[in-house]
């Protein structure tokens, strides 16, 4: 590669497992203000967390996978989707 730092850790979006995506979604939301971010920006944040650099069609395909994981997390009551000017995802606090 072009000798830039961090090139040794480059991965392809296909190499990221579903479990990894799920964990990344939760970790990303934990680090966001109000434990919430827009659905649109979530895929990019997850890719960053997973150490993947991608643009265009591969990113769009990955975004669809992220959306599926968000939907499954919604069903498990880990996150919720809500609308506030735009579609957002919020991490739900676990009740002890």
WOMO-V570767 format. One record per backbone hydrogen bond with DSSP energy under -0.5 kcal/mol. CO is the residue of the C=O (numbers start at 1). NH is the residue of the N-H. E is the energy in kcal/mol with one decimal. If there is no record, write none. Layout:
co=CO nh=NH e=E
co=CO nh=NH e=E
This chain:
co=4 nh=7 e=-1.1
co=6 nh=9 e=-0.9
co=7 nh=10 e=-1.4
co=11 nh=53 e=-0.7
co=12 nh=15 e=-1.7
co=13 nh=16 e=-1.3
co=15 nh=17 e=-0.5
co=17 nh=21 e=-2.2
co=18 nh=22 e=-2.5
co=19 nh=23 e=-2.6
co=20 nh=24 e=-2.6
co=21 nh=25 e=-2.7
co=22 nh=26 e=-1.9
co=23 nh=27 e=-2.7
co=24 nh=28 e=-3.1
co=25 nh=29 e=-2.4
co=26 nh=30 e=-2.0
co=27 nh=31 e=-1.3
co=28 nh=32 e=-0.5
co=29 nh=32 e=-0.9
co=32 nh=35 e=-2.0
co=33 nh=36 e=-1.5
co=35 nh=91 e=-2.9
co=37 nh=89 e=-2.9
co=38 nh=42 e=-1.0
co=39 nh=43 e=-0.7
co=41 nh=45 e=-2.0
co=42 nh=46 e=-2.6
co=43 nh=47 e=-2.5
co=44 nh=48 e=-2.1
co=45 nh=49 e=-2.3
co=46 nh=50 e=-2.3
co=47 nh=51 e=-0.6
co=47 nh=52 e=-2.8
co=48 nh=51 e=-0.9
co=51 nh=11 e=-0.7
co=52 nh=54 e=-0.6
co=55 nh=58 e=-0.7
co=55 nh=59 e=-0.6
co=56 nh=60 e=-2.0
co=57 nh=61 e=-2.6
co=58 nh=62 e=-2.2
co=59 nh=63 e=-2.7
co=60 nh=64 e=-1.6
co=61 nh=65 e=-1.5
co=62 nh=66 e=-2.6
co=63 nh=67 e=-2.5
co=64 nh=68 e=-2.0
co=65 nh=69 e=-2.2
co=66 nh=70 e=-2.6
co=67 nh=71 e=-2.3
co=68 nh=72 e=-2.1
co=69 nh=73 e=-2.4
co=70 nh=74 e=-2.2
co=71 nh=75 e=-1.9
co=72 nh=76 e=-1.4
co=73 nh=78 e=-2.8
co=73 nh=79 e=-0.9
co=74 nh=77 e=-1.5
co=78 nh=92 e=-2.8
co=80 nh=90 e=-2.9
co=82 nh=88 e=-3.1
co=84 nh=86 e=-1.7
co=86 nh=84 e=-2.3
co=87 nh=39 e=-2.3
co=88 nh=82 e=-2.2
co=89 nh=37 e=-2.0
co=90 nh=80 e=-2.6
co=94 nh=96 e=-0.5
